[in-house]
Amino acid sequence: MADKLIQKHWLHGTQEFEIVDDLLRVTTSGPLKGRKVLDFVLATLNPDPVLNNGRLDFYGRVKCGPMLSLFVDRPDPASFDAFVDTLKTKVREEYGAFTGDQDLGDR
C-alpha cells in the first residue's frame, strides 16, 4: 500500500499527498506560492477520478470543480498507480464506513 506520493514540477512546484487515517493531507509548495497544507475527508471524494490534460482530477461526491489534481505518472508510473489505487480503495472504505453500508462504498 502506498500511503504517500511526492510530485515535483518545474513550474508548479512540489505537491505531497499523504493518507492519514480518514484524511488526505495535501501539502503544496513553490517559489511563488509559499507552503500550503489542506486536509480532505476521504469520504467526501468521488473514488472515480477523471483524466484531464495530463492530470488526474478527483472531484467531490457533490459535483463541483476538482478537489485535487495529481500529475499523471509522477514521480514514476508504478508509484503513481500504487498511490491512486490505494487512494481509491480508502475513499470507498471511508464512504462505506460513513454511511454504515459497506456496499455503498463502491458508488
Secondary structure, DSSP 8 states (H G I E B T S, - for coil): ---EEEEEETTTEEEEEEEETTEEEEEEEETTTEEEEEEEEGGGB-SS-EEETTEEEEEBSS--SEEEEEETT-S-HHHHHHHHHHHHHHHHHHHHHHHT-GGGGG-
